[in-house]
Amino acid sequence: MDFGPGMASSARYGGMVAILKRPVVIILIAGLLIRFVLMPVFSYGYEVSHWAYTIENIRSGNGLYEISGYYYTPVWGYILGAVSWIMDVFGLDTLASRFDEVLPLQDAWWACIADVTTIQFNIIVTLPLIFCDILVGYLIYRMVREDTGDERKAAVGFALWFLCPIVIFASSVQAMFDTFCVLFMVLSIFLLRRQRYLLCGVAMALAILTKVFPGFLLLALLAYILAKNRGNRPEAVRAVALLAAGLIITSVLVYIPQIMDGTFLYSFSFLTDRMGIGLSSSGEWSIFSMQSLGFMLVIILQPIIVLALIGLAYLQYKESGDPDSALMRFLLPASAVIFLWTPSPQYTLIVIPFLAYYISVHGRAFLSQWMLVGVGATMYDLVTANGTVLFSLAAYTDLLDLGGLVEAILSFQSASFLGIHVMSILMVATAAVMSLGLLLIPYGFIVRPWLKRRAAS
């Protein structure tokens, strides 16, 4: 029976309305609107200006490490190279300009640079990060839906990632590339659950070479493979070999340019410099004093963190139930244990996908931890950035006076309460909230159940 073009059009309209009414689509639209409002208004100039320096280096024909300004492993640099190409296509030449009004604050505050990036550049550099946010959310949505068969729970998992304050801030304001690291990490878990071990190794290598933290989760991946192939040693060996091959081959391919131009060791300077370890002028390795109490604590805690991860991997392997379920449950405390001390708030993005999955599948038990980490990390970043997040808006529009904004920030930095700088109080308070949320994850997962069992016995 032919219903005619009017009926077909009505059916298409009804189908479109049904799609737009799906919870996950509503969440996606809401999250995008928030990000698109933030992008042109706020920008963390200290971080974004370094991406502008890197792109200028790339445009001048230099390698990533030939000129100072890029301090990370190469993966994000390659992505910035792609961003540079897109900017060339659209004819965007000006990335930043120097404003003398900012110089007094640059001298007084480390998280401030007088080179203020343009609003157009801020938008261009954050768009790939927002796209990554969507992909991570989609992978979480897929895994929750596969494990529960519940569309509503899958939408909750997507929302807990895509609407998390620190996720939004890191991509849309701070423009930090941790979301790329999380994408590769979650993709590796997604592939692991499908026994695509070689591709899992490829994705995990990209995650580790973007930010090193996912490397701590390799023990969980190994425990999964051994549990999945319990009693089948040849298959377990094959799976581990494929995973290792993916890791090694990808790492070599990523580093070919640095191996060829002799900058391989310098690509790890962001780690060594923060620990006071680096190359001397003569080219020899030397150890200086620790530059930061925070990073000193990170080093001191490494043996405890590794032992905790080994213990969690063992418990995961010994789990009698489904290896897939055990993997996803134990990834939550394992990812939190990595950050017994968190040097920088955006690093917590590693934990958020596993929190989102766990809460959506197992209930609200860890919702308070999600709130503490997400809100605490965001507030800490906002305090650190101070009013500098408004520099691009003030420098390139008439909505704010740049000189007046600098004076207001300097006044706030000098404000004190009981002889203590207000800014220091706020930084300690917000860091405490974030750290409490992280510490409560292993406590709620391991310690609290053990205490309950002991009390019952």
ChimeraX attribute file (.defattr): number of C-alpha atoms within 10 A of each C-alpha:
attribute: neighborCount
match mode: 1-to-1
recipient: residues
	/A:1	3
	/A:2	6
	/A:3	7
	/A:4	8
	/A:5	9
	/A:6	9
	/A:7	11
	/A:8	12
	/A:9	11
	/A:10	11
	/A:11	12
	/A:12	12
	/A:13	12
	/A:14	12
	/A:15	12
	/A:16	11
	/A:17	11
	/A:18	10
	/A:19	13
	/A:20	13
	/A:21	11
	/A:22	13
	/A:23	17
	/A:24	22
	/A:25	13
	/A:26	15
	/A:27	18
	/A:28	18
	/A:29	13
	/A:30	15
	/A:31	20
	/A:32	20
	/A:33	11
	/A:34	13
	/A:35	20
	/A:36	16
	/A:37	11
	/A:38	16
	/A:39	23
	/A:40	19
	/A:41	18
	/A:42	21
	/A:43	31
	/A:44	30
	/A:45	28
	/A:46	20
	/A:47	17
	/A:48	25
	/A:49	25
	/A:50	18
	/A:51	25
	/A:52	25
	/A:53	18
	/A:54	25
	/A:55	26
	/A:56	18
	/A:57	20
	/A:58	21
	/A:59	14
	/A:60	9
	/A:61	10
	/A:62	13
	/A:63	17
	/A:64	24
	/A:65	23
	/A:66	14
	/A:67	12
	/A:68	11
	/A:69	17
	/A:70	23
	/A:71	18
	/A:72	19
	/A:73	26
	/A:74	22
	/A:75	20
	/A:76	21
	/A:77	21
	/A:78	15
	/A:79	15
	/A:80	19
	/A:81	19
	/A:82	14
	/A:83	20
	/A:84	21
	/A:85	16
	/A:86	13
	/A:87	19
	/A:88	12
	/A:89	9
	/A:90	8
	/A:91	9
	/A:92	14
	/A:93	11
	/A:94	13
	/A:95	21
	/A:96	21
	/A:97	15
	/A:98	13
	/A:99	15
	/A:100	11
	/A:101	16
	/A:102	22
	/A:103	16
	/A:104	14
	/A:105	19
	/A:106	16
	/A:107	12
	/A:108	11
	/A:109	15
	/A:110	11
	/A:111	16
	/A:112	26
	/A:113	21
	/A:114	21
	/A:115	24
	/A:116	27
	/A:117	28
	/A:118	23
	/A:119	21
	/A:120	16
	/A:121	21
	/A:122	28
	/A:123	19
	/A:124	16
	/A:125	24
	/A:126	25
	/A:127	18
	/A:128	20
	/A:129	23
	/A:130	24
	/A:131	15
	/A:132	21
	/A:133	24
	/A:134	20
	/A:135	21
	/A:136	24
	/A:137	26
	/A:138	20
	/A:139	20
	/A:140	28
	/A:141	25
	/A:142	18
	/A:143	19
	/A:144	25
	/A:145	19
	/A:146	12
	/A:147	13
	/A:148	14
	/A:149	12
	/A:150	13
	/A:151	17
	/A:152	17
	/A:153	21
	/A:154	28
	/A:155	25
	/A:156	22
	/A:157	30
	/A:158	31
	/A:159	23
	/A:160	26
	/A:161	29
	/A:162	27
	/A:163	20
	/A:164	21
	/A:165	18
	/A:166	28
	/A:167	27
	/A:168	25
	/A:169	25
	/A:170	25
	/A:171	26
	/A:172	29
	/A:173	26
	/A:174	26
	/A:175	26
	/A:176	22
	/A:177	21
	/A:178	22
	/A:179	30
	/A:180	26
	/A:181	28
	/A:182	28
	/A:183	24
	/A:184	25
	/A:185	27
	/A:186	25
	/A:187	22
	/A:188	25
	/A:189	24
	/A:190	18
	/A:191	16
	/A:192	22
	/A:193	21
	/A:194	11
	/A:195	15
	/A:196	16
	/A:197	25
	/A:198	22
	/A:199	20
	/A:200	27
	/A:201	30
	/A:202	23
	/A:203	27
	/A:204	30
	/A:205	29
	/A:206	26
	/A:207	26
	/A:208	22
	/A:209	24
	/A:210	24
	/A:211	22
	/A:212	14
	/A:213	18
	/A:214	22
	/A:215	14
	/A:216	18
	/A:217	19
	/A:218	15
	/A:219	19
	/A:220	25
	/A:221	23
	/A:222	17
	/A:223	22
	/A:224	25
	/A:225	26
	/A:226	20
	/A:227	23
	/A:228	18
	/A:229	16
	/A:230	12
	/A:231	10
	/A:232	11
	/A:233	11
	/A:234	9
	/A:235	15
	/A:236	19
	/A:237	14
	/A:238	13
	/A:239	21
	/A:240	18
	/A:241	15
	/A:242	19
	/A:243	27
	/A:244	18
	/A:245	17
	/A:246	21
	/A:247	21
	/A:248	15
	/A:249	14
	/A:250	19
	/A:251	18
	/A:252	13
	/A:253	10
	/A:254	18
	/A:255	17
	/A:256	12
	/A:257	15
	/A:258	19
	/A:259	13
	/A:260	9
	/A:261	11
	/A:262	12
	/A:263	16
	/A:264	17
	/A:265	13
	/A:266	18
	/A:267	19
	/A:268	16
	/A:269	18
	/A:270	15
	/A:271	17
	/A:272	15
	/A:273	16
	/A:274	15
	/A:275	21
	/A:276	16
	/A:277	18
	/A:278	21
	/A:279	15
	/A:280	10
	/A:281	7
	/A:282	6
	/A:283	8
	/A:284	8
	/A:285	10
	/A:286	10
	/A:287	13
	/A:288	10
	/A:289	9
	/A:290	14
	/A:291	13
	/A:292	13
	/A:293	11
	/A:294	16
	/A:295	18
	/A:296	16
	/A:297	14
	/A:298	19
	/A:299	13
	/A:300	11
	/A:301	15
	/A:302	15
	/A:303	11
	/A:304	13
	/A:305	20
	/A:306	16
	/A:307	11
	/A:308	17
	/A:309	24
	/A:310	18
	/A:311	14
	/A:312	22
	/A:313	25
	/A:314	14
	/A:315	15
	/A:316	24
	/A:317	23
	/A:318	13
	/A:319	14
	/A:320	10
	/A:321	11
	/A:322	11
	/A:323	21
	/A:324	17
	/A:325	14
	/A:326	21
	/A:327	22
	/A:328	20
	/A:329	19
	/A:330	21
	/A:331	24
	/A:332	22
	/A:333	25
	/A:334	26
	/A:335	27
	/A:336	25
	/A:337	22
	/A:338	25
	/A:339	22
	/A:340	19
	/A:341	18
	/A:342	20
	/A:343	17
	/A:344	13
	/A:345	21
	/A:346	23
	/A:347	21
	/A:348	24
	/A:349	22
	/A:350	24
	/A:351	24
	/A:352	25
	/A:353	26
	/A:354	25
	/A:355	26
	/A:356	27
	/A:357	25
	/A:358	22
	/A:359	18
	/A:360	28
	/A:361	20
	/A:362	12
	/A:363	11
	/A:364	12
	/A:365	14
	/A:366	19
	/A:367	16
	/A:368	13
	/A:369	23
	/A:370	24
	/A:371	17
	/A:372	20
	/A:373	29
	/A:374	29
	/A:375	19
	/A:376	25
	/A:377	31
	/A:378	24
	/A:379	23
	/A:380	24
	/A:381	22
	/A:382	19
	/A:383	16
	/A:384	20
	/A:385	21
	/A:386	18
	/A:387	19
	/A:388	27
	/A:389	20
	/A:390	19
	/A:391	30
	/A:392	26
	/A:393	22
	/A:394	19
	/A:395	22
	/A:396	16
	/A:397	12
	/A:398	9
	/A:399	9
	/A:400	15
	/A:401	14
	/A:402	22
	/A:403	15
	/A:404	12
	/A:405	18
	/A:406	20
	/A:407	15
	/A:408	12
	/A:409	16
	/A:410	17
	/A:411	10
	/A:412	15
	/A:413	17
	/A:414	11
	/A:415	13
	/A:416	13
	/A:417	9
	/A:418	6
	/A:419	7
	/A:420	11
	/A:421	14
	/A:422	15
	/A:423	18
	/A:424	13
	/A:425	13
	/A:426	15
	/A:427	17
	/A:428	12
	/A:429	15
	/A:430	23
	/A:431	23
	/A:432	17
	/A:433	20
	/A:434	26
	/A:435	23
	/A:436	16
	/A:437	24
	/A:438	26
	/A:439	18
	/A:440	19
	/A:441	24
	/A:442	21
	/A:443	13
	/A:444	15
	/A:445	16
	/A:446	13
	/A:447	12
	/A:448	13
	/A:449	12
	/A:450	13
	/A:451	11
	/A:452	10
	/A:453	9
	/A:454	9
	/A:455	8
	/A:456	7
	/A:457	6
